[in-house]
């Protein structure tokens, strides 16, 4: 008798507040039989198209239609091979369509795929649509953004603090469609446990809602309510792009035998780090610089008052120390450069086996409801309510007042998850009216 996996999910896609068309697409296929699940796994797909309104929409739709067909149809020796094969088939289908019509020449799409099978969780991806796992009050990003910003951070040419000032946010380094061949990343297998939550989303969500906020929402409510609130929050903050999110909640899962990947926790994408020799070189170099300055100062002072012999005795060692300082500084810089270059190079070009490739999870953040997030939800509800009153929206204000009272009572009892659910209910009622007014045409 085999344990049956039990996974609940909800998905939502929205045009946003500034776009005329939705170029995002998604697909979900849950296996109906245990044998199929054991062999292939449940499949979740999110794609974010580009290349003009109709062209971007076409690219993402081709991806989510062709990919599942190839995924379940092929014979594959491993889940990694199955994901690569499916994404390759999606890329081939988009590229072929583009070559048939010159108007489609520039179309492409990101694509992030999550598989939950007997081998664990695998993520296959191209582009900057993301995959997360939420567990035990922590949200972890399982996919690496194929974007200019993340590549610069990985190479040590920028940090999370200054990357927005140095490089544009919306430049991706690879996608499905434009080229006949594309490099596909597969992460995993990751351990799967009862209670885990997985999130797939386009950058229309992550451009407005932080990792911590995504984790807090997903941890506080069922998938359908969580996906609805996440889309509403992105639109409350401007909705500059199409927004797509899939939330999968693992209620029960068979025991997974076999190894899973290491799970380091990092606060930002992997970047080049100075080696221990560089650090020790800095210490020695600073000491030599201090001694050099003292000897040189005293020696020059003795020369100035005519004590030539003693002055030269001090200046000569100072010059030697200065030369040592120069050697230490040069060797330290060389060490740092070699590490940086190794991290920046593709796996096939890595000359130093001691420099590991970045591994998932790439980032982690708390997934708990804090006061700042509750305050934001309160302000969002208040501003939307004020807009409803000023513009004559058809809203049940008595019901909103009742939700407000319940939320205050829940906060006093420190029931933060209930506070989020109540605020989400009120915000959703208000946003529905806003959507009706702004999208009527």
C-alpha positions in Angstrom: 0.0 0.0 0.0 1.6 3.3 -1.1 1.0 6.6 0.6 -0.8 9.0 -1.8 0.5 12.5 -2.1 -2.1 15.2 -1.3 -1.4 18.6 -2.8 -3.9 21.6 -3.0 -3.2 24.5 -5.2 -4.6 27.8 -6.5 -3.5 29.9 -9.4 -4.3 33.4 -10.5 -3.2 35.6 -13.4 -4.0 39.3 -13.8 -3.3 41.9 -16.5 -2.1 44.5 -13.9 -2.9 48.2 -13.8 -0.9 49.5 -16.7 -0.9 46.9 -19.4 -3.5 46.5 -22.2 -3.0 42.7 -22.5 -1.9 39.8 -20.4 1.2 38.1 -21.7 1.5 35.7 -18.8 0.4 32.1 -19.0 0.2 29.2 -16.6 -0.5 25.5 -16.5 -1.1 22.9 -13.8 -1.5 19.2 -14.1 -1.9 16.9 -11.1 -1.5 13.2 -11.7 -4.6 11.2 -11.1 -2.8 7.8 -10.6 0.0 7.0 -8.2 2.0 5.3 -10.9 2.0 8.3 -13.1 2.8 10.6 -10.1 5.7 8.3 -9.1 7.1 8.4 -12.6 6.4 12.0 -13.6 5.1 14.0 -10.6 2.6 16.9 -10.3 3.5 19.7 -12.8 3.2 23.5 -12.3 4.3 26.0 -15.0 4.5 29.8 -15.2 5.5 31.7 -18.3 6.0 35.4 -18.9 5.9 36.3 -22.6 7.7 39.2 -24.3 7.9 40.7 -27.8 4.8 42.8 -28.2 1.3 42.3 -27.0 0.0 39.4 -29.2 3.5 38.0 -29.8 4.4 37.7 -26.1 1.0 36.2 -25.3 1.5 33.7 -28.1 5.0 32.7 -26.9 3.9 32.0 -23.3 0.8 30.1 -24.5 2.9 27.9 -26.7 5.2 27.2 -23.8 2.5 26.1 -21.3 0.7 24.0 -24.0 3.7 22.2 -25.5 5.7 21.7 -22.4 3.2 19.5 -20.4 2.6 17.3 -23.5 6.3 16.6 -23.9 6.8 16.3 -20.1 4.3 13.4 -19.6 4.9 11.8 -23.0 8.7 11.3 -23.0 10.7 8.4 -21.6 13.3 9.8 -19.3 15.9 8.3 -17.0 15.5 11.0 -14.4 13.4 14.0 -13.4 16.2 16.3 -14.4 16.3 14.8 -17.9 12.5 15.0 -18.1 12.5 18.7 -17.2 15.3 19.6 -19.6 13.5 17.6 -22.4 10.2 19.4 -21.7 11.7 22.9 -21.7 13.7 22.1 -24.8 10.5 21.0 -26.5 8.8 24.3 -25.5 11.8 26.3 -26.8 11.7 24.4 -30.1 7.9 25.0 -30.6 8.2 28.7 -30.0 11.3 29.0 -32.2 9.6 27.1 -35.0 6.5 29.3 -34.9 8.7 32.4 -35.0 10.5 31.2 -38.1 7.2 30.6 -39.9 6.2 34.2 -39.6 8.6 37.2 -39.6 6.2 39.1 -37.4 6.9 36.7 -34.6 10.7 36.9 -34.9 11.3 38.6 -31.6 9.0 36.6 -29.4 10.1 34.8 -26.3 9.1 33.8 -22.8 10.4 33.0 -19.4 9.4 29.6 -18.1 9.6 28.2 -14.6 8.5 24.6 -13.9 8.0 22.9 -10.6 7.7 19.1 -10.4 6.6 17.3 -7.2 7.3 13.6 -7.6 8.6 10.6 -5.7 12.1 11.9 -6.1 11.3 15.2 -4.4 10.8 18.7 -5.7 12.6 19.8 -8.9 12.7 23.2 -10.5 13.5 23.7 -14.2 13.7 27.3 -15.4 14.8 29.8 -18.0 14.4 33.5 -17.3 13.4 35.4 -14.2 10.1 33.9 -13.2 10.7 32.5 -9.8 10.0 29.4 -7.6 9.9 29.5 -3.8 9.4 27.1 -1.0 7.9 28.2 2.3 8.6 26.1 5.4 8.9 26.7 9.1 8.6 30.4 9.0 11.2 30.8 6.2 10.8 31.4 2.4 13.6 30.2 0.1 14.1 31.1 -3.5 14.8 27.9 -5.4 15.5 29.4 -8.8 18.3 31.7 -10.0 17.2 34.8 -11.8 18.6 34.8 -15.4 18.8 38.6 -15.3 21.5 41.2 -15.8 21.1 42.2 -12.2 21.6 38.8 -10.7 24.5 38.0 -13.1 26.3 41.2 -11.9 25.7 40.3 -8.3 27.0 36.7 -8.9 30.1 38.1 -10.5 30.7 40.5 -7.6 30.1 43.6 -9.8 27.2 44.8 -7.8 25.4 44.1 -4.5 21.7 43.8 -3.5 22.0 47.4 -2.1 23.3 49.1 -5.2 22.3 46.9 -8.1 19.2 49.0 -8.9 21.4 52.1 -9.4 23.9 50.3 -11.6 21.8 48.0 -13.8 18.2 47.9 -15.1 15.8 45.6 -13.4 14.0 44.2 -16.5 16.8 42.8 -18.6 16.9 39.0 -18.7 19.9 37.1 -20.0 18.0 34.1 -21.5 14.5 33.0 -22.4 12.7 30.4 -24.5 12.1 31.1 -28.2 14.6 33.4 -29.9 17.4 30.8 -30.3 17.2 27.2 -31.4 19.3 26.2 -28.4 18.9 27.5 -24.9 20.7 26.7 -21.6 18.2 25.3 -19.1 18.9 25.2 -15.3 17.5 22.4 -13.2 17.6 22.7 -9.4 17.0 19.8 -7.0 15.9 17.4 -5.7 14.6 19.3 -2.7 13.0 17.6 0.3 9.2 17.8 0.4 7.3 17.6 3.7 3.7 17.9 4.8 3.0 21.6 5.4 5.4 22.9 2.7 4.1 25.6 0.4 5.5 26.2 -3.1 5.1 29.4 -5.0 5.7 30.0 -8.7 5.3 33.6 -10.0 6.2 36.1 -12.7 8.2 39.2 -12.0 4.9 41.2 -12.1 4.5 39.9 -8.5 8.1 40.1 -7.3 8.6 43.6 -8.7 6.1 44.9 -6.1 5.9 42.3 -3.3 9.0 41.3 -1.3 10.0 37.7 -0.5 9.2 38.2 3.1 5.7 39.5 2.3 5.1 36.6 -0.1 6.1 34.2 2.6 3.9 35.9 5.2 0.8 35.8 3.0 1.4 32.1 1.9 1.9 31.1 5.5 -1.2 32.8 6.8 -4.0 31.5 4.5 -5.1 28.8 2.1 -3.7 28.9 -1.5 -6.8 30.5 -3.1 -6.9 33.4 -0.6 -3.1 33.7 -0.7 -2.9 34.0 -4.5 -5.8 36.5 -4.5 -4.1 38.7 -1.9 -0.7 38.6 -3.6 -2.2 39.8 -6.9 -4.2 42.6 -5.1 -1.0 43.7 -3.2 0.9 44.0 -6.5 -1.9 46.0 -8.0 -2.2 48.2 -4.9 1.5 49.2 -5.5 1.0 50.1 -9.1 0.6 46.8 -11.0 3.2 47.8 -13.5 3.3 44.4 -15.2 1.1 41.3 -15.7 0.9 39.3 -12.5 0.8 35.5 -12.3 1.1 33.3 -9.2 0.6 29.6 -8.4 0.5 28.5 -4.7 0.7 24.8 -4.0 0.2 23.5 -0.4 1.5 20.0 0.5 -1.0 18.4 2.9 0.6 15.0 2.9 3.5 13.4 1.0 5.2 10.0 0.9 8.6 9.6 2.4 11.3 10.4 -0.1 14.2 8.0 -0.1 17.6 9.1 -1.4 19.8 12.3 -1.2 18.5 15.8 -1.6 20.6 18.9 -2.4 22.3 20.9 0.3 20.2 23.9 1.5 22.5 26.8 2.3 20.7 29.9 3.5 21.8 33.2 1.9 20.4 36.7 2.1 21.3 37.6 -1.5 22.4 36.0 -4.8 25.8 34.3 -4.6 28.7 36.7 -5.2 32.5 36.4 -5.3 34.1 36.4 -1.8 37.6 37.2 -0.8 39.7 34.1 0.1 41.3 33.6 3.6 44.7 34.4 2.1 43.4 37.8 1.0 42.2 38.5 4.6 45.4 37.6 6.2 47.3 39.6 3.6 45.4 42.7 4.5 46.3 42.2 8.2 50.0 41.8 7.4 49.9 44.6 4.9 48.4 47.1 7.4 51.0 46.2 10.1 53.9 46.6 7.6 52.5 50.0 6.5 52.4 51.3 10.1 56.0 50.2 10.8 57.1 51.6 7.4 55.7 55.0 8.3 57.3 55.1 11.7 60.8 54.1 10.5 60.7 56.5 7.5 59.5 59.4 9.6 62.2 58.9 12.3 64.9 58.3 9.7 64.1 61.4 7.7 64.1 63.4 11.0 67.6 62.2 11.8 68.9 63.0 8.4 67.5 66.5 8.8 69.5 67.2 11.9 72.7 65.7 10.5 72.6 62.2 12.0 73.2 60.6 8.6 74.4 57.2 9.8 71.5 56.6 12.1 69.1 58.0 9.6 70.2 55.7 6.8 70.0 52.7 9.3 66.3 53.4 9.8 65.4 54.4 6.2 66.8 51.2 4.6 64.6 48.8 6.6 61.7 51.1 5.9 62.3 50.7 2.2 62.4 46.9 2.6 59.1 46.9 4.4 57.6 49.1 1.8 58.6 46.6 -0.9 57.1 43.8 1.3 53.9 45.8 1.5 53.8 46.1 -2.2 54.2 42.3 -2.7 51.5 41.5 -0.2 49.1 44.0 -1.8 49.7 42.7 -5.3 49.3 39.0 -4.3 46.1 39.8 -2.3 44.6 41.5 -5.4 45.6 38.6 -7.6 43.9 36.1 -5.2 40.7 38.0 -5.1 40.6 38.3 -8.9 41.1 34.6 -9.4 38.2 33.7 -7.1 36.0 36.3 -8.8 36.8 35.0 -12.3 36.2 31.4 -11.3 32.7 32.2 -9.9 31.9 34.3 -13.0 32.9 31.6 -15.5 30.5 28.9 -16.7 30.8 25.4 -15.1 32.7 24.1 -18.2 35.3 26.9 -17.9 36.0 26.7 -14.2 39.7 26.1 -13.8 39.6 26.0 -10.0 37.7 23.0 -8.6 37.7 24.6 -5.1 35.3 27.3 -6.2 31.8 25.7 -6.2 29.0 26.7 -8.5 26.2 28.6 -6.8 23.6 26.2 -5.4 19.9 26.6 -4.5 18.3 27.9 -2.4 19.8 31.2 -3.5 18.0 33.5 -1.0 16.0 33.1 2.2 13.9 35.5 4.3 11.5 35.3 7.3 8.0 34.2 6.3 6.3 35.6 9.4 3.8 38.4 9.8 5.4 41.4 11.3 4.0 44.8 12.5 5.3 46.5 9.3 3.3 44.2 7.0 0.1 44.5 9.2 0.5 48.3 9.1 0.7 48.2 5.3 -2.4 46.1 5.0 -4.2 48.5 7.4 -3.1 51.6 5.3 -4.1 49.8 2.0 -7.6 49.1 3.3 -8.0 52.6 4.7 -6.9 54.3 1.4 -9.1 52.0 -0.7 -12.1 52.7 1.6 -11.5 56.4 1.3 -11.4 56.2 -2.5 -14.6 54.1 -2.4 -16.4 56.8 -0.4 -15.1 59.7 -2.6 -16.0 58.0 -5.9 -19.3 56.4 -4.9 -18.2 52.8 -5.3 -20.8 50.1 -4.6 -19.3 48.8 -1.4 -20.9 47.4 1.8 -19.3 49.9 4.2 -21.1 48.3 7.2 -19.4 45.0 6.4 -16.0 46.8 6.1 -16.5 48.3 9.5 -17.3 44.9 11.0 -14.1 43.5 9.5 -12.2 46.4 11.0 -13.5 45.6 14.5 -12.7 41.9 14.1 -9.2 42.8 13.0 -8.6 45.1 15.9 -9.8 42.3 18.3 -7.6 39.7 16.6 -4.5 42.0 16.9 -5.1 42.4 20.6 -5.2 38.7 20.9 -2.0 38.4 18.9 -3.7 36.4 16.2 -1.6 37.8 13.4 -2.7 35.2 10.7 -6.3 36.1 11.4 -5.5 39.7 11.0 -4.0 39.1 7.5 -7.0 37.0 6.5 -9.5 39.7 7.6 -7.6 42.5 5.9 -7.3 40.4 2.8 -11.1 39.9 2.7 -11.7 43.7 3.0 -9.0 44.6 0.4 -10.4 42.0 -2.0 -13.9 43.5 -1.8 -12.5 47.0 -2.5 -10.2 45.9 -5.3 -13.0 44.1 -7.1 -14.8 47.4 -7.3 -11.6 49.2 -8.4 -11.1 46.7 -11.2 -14.7 47.1 -12.3 -14.3 50.8 -12.5 -10.9 50.9 -14.2 -11.2 48.0 -16.6 -14.8 48.6 -17.7 -13.7 49.5 -21.2 
